[in-house]
C-alpha cells in the first residue's frame, strides 16, 4: 500500500500546479476549478478543502474558509452520479466561498506576522494564498461509510 495521498492520482498537469507539503496538496485559487474537473475525469470525488497560507517557514489553515460539497449529496446514488453531482456543487460552493470571503484579507488576519515578514522580503500576497483540496476514490468512500456508526446511533 502506498503512502501517497489519493490526490496523487490526479493528472500530471494538475499536480504540476500544486504545492505538496506535509502529505497534502494545495493549489492556487485560480486552479481549483480545474482540480474539481480533473477529479471527475479521474473517477474521484471532490471532498473540498480549506484556505491555507503556504510560505517559507509557515503553513497554516483558515479552517473557517472551507467547503465540503460531498456532504451535500446522498451516498446511496451510483458512484458516477455522485461524483458528477458533487463536482457541480463544488463549483457552485467554490464561487459562493470566493464571493463570501476575501481570501487575502483572511490570510492577513489569521497570520499577520508571517505575512508581514513575507511581504517585507519581497514576497507577493498571491504567492501566499493556497487552497488545500481533497478527493476520494470509490473504495475509500465505501470504507469511510462502513466505518461510521449506524444512523440510529448518530443522534
N, C-alpha and C positions, 0 to 999 in steps of 0.2 A: 504494500500500500504506500502510495506517495504522500509526502508531507506537503506537497504543493497545494495551494488553495484552489478550489474549483474554478475560480476566475482565470486561472492559467490556461483553461481550455478555450478562452476567447481567442478570436483570430489575432495573428501576429501584428497586424496593422493597428489593432485596438490596444494590444499590450504595449506596443512601442510608444504609445502616448501616455502610458501610465507611470506613476511613481510607486514603486514597490518597496515598502519598509515594514519591518516587524510583522511579516506574514500577511500584510493587507495591501491591496491595490487601491489607488486613488487616481482620479482623473481631474483635469481642469473642467471647470463648469461648462465650457463650450462643447466638451466631448461627451458629456453624459447621454444626450440623445442617441449618439452613435453606439455607445456601450449598450444601451437598452435594446436597440435594434440588433446588434451583434449577438446578444444573449439569446434572443428568439431564434435567430438564424442558426445558432449553435445548439438549439433544443434545450436551453437553460432558462429557468425562471428568474426574473428580476426580483430581488428581495428589498432593494432600496439601499439607503445608507445615510451618512451624516457629513455635514460640513466639517472640514479639517483645515488646520494650519499645518503646513509642511515646509519648514525652512531649516537651514543648518542649526543643529542644536535644539530644535523644538518641533515636536509633533504633538498636536492637541486636537481635541474634538469639541465642537459646538453641538452637543447631542440634542439640544432643543431645536436645531435646524436639521430635521431629518424627515425621511419619507419611508413608508412601509407599505407599498402597494400590494404585496402578496397577501396581506391580512384582509384585504377588501374583496377577495374572490373566493367563492365557495370551493372547498377542497374535494368535493365529490364530482366535479366535472372532469372530463377526459384531459389528460396532460396537455395535449396540443391546444385545446381550447383555453385552458387555464393560463398557459404561458402567453398566448396572444392577448387575452383579456387583461392580464397583469401588466403587460407591456403598454397597452393603451392607457390604463390607469396610471402607470408610472410616468408616462409622458405628460399627462394632464396634471398629475400631482407635482411633477417637476416644475412645470410652468407656474403653477399656483405658489409653490415654495419660493421661486425666484421673485414673484410679484409681492409676496408677503414679507420677505426678508431681504435686507440689503446685506449681501454676504460680506462685503468689505467692512461694513460697519460692525457686523457681528464678530469678525476676526479681531478687529481693533479693540472692541470692548472686552472680549474674552482674554486676549493675550496682549495687553498694552505694552509691557516692557519688551518682550521678544520682538514684536512687530516694529516698535520704535527703533530698536537696535538694528534690525534687519534693514529697515529703510534708510537709516543713517549711514549704513555701509554701502549704499547704492542699490540695494535690492528694490524690486518693484512689487507693489502690493499684489498684482495679478499672479506673480510667481509664488506667492504665499498661500493662495486660496485654492484648495483642493476639495474634492468630494469623494469620500470612500464609498464604493459601490459593491454590493454583494449579489451573487447569483447562487442558484442551487440546481442540481440535476434531479431527475425523477426519483432515483434511488435514495438520495439524501433527503428529499422531501418526504418520501414514504417512511423512511426510518425515523425522521423527526415526528411525524404524525403518530406513528405507532408508539413512540416513547412518551407521549402525552397521557395524562390520566383520562379516564372516560369522562365525557361531558358532564354526567351527573355528579362527578366529584369536583368539577370546576365551578363551584358556586361562590 
